[in-house]
Amino acid sequence: MPVSKALRQLLAVRESGEDNARAVLQSAIAALHEHEAILAHNVLRAHEGRKLVVAGIVASDLCDRTVGVTEQMIAAQRASKLQARVEDERARVETLRQEYLAARTNRHQAQTLIDETIARDEQEERRKSQKNLDDWHRDSSRRSGA
């Protein structure tokens, strides 16, 4: 039995679903990496703020100390907001990863059905061919022996 049109269409739909799930996952991963980079930048800003505070203390410069403390506070506020966002995005990426793996498994199942059908058809064709050869040989033997 040849591979049905419906089975080929199912494979096409599954491939499309896998491609879509992969694209969504890659997009979410890119957004996660971007927010992680921003979070790391805020850590650097907080460190720079601490440096300004120390420099202000050493130089007895009230302005540097004030700017340093302000920089630390702003960086800490942004970091706390970003940390929550990054954690949400990590959870979303994990969910999307599971969805992608499910879509990939679905596509593999459809591909396996098609491959098995093709293999079964090829085996049946070989069997028929062998049977025809056997019949021809048997008939040929009867004719020559008769």
Secondary structure, DSSP 4 states (H G I P E B T S, - for coil): -PPPHHHHHHHHHHHHHHHHHHHHHHHHHHHHHHHHHHHHHHHHHHHHHHHHHHHHHHHT-HHHHHHHHHHHHHHHHHHHHHHHHHHHHHHHHHHHHHHHHHHHHHHHHHHHHHHHHHHHHHHHHHHHHHHHHHHHHHHHHHHHH-
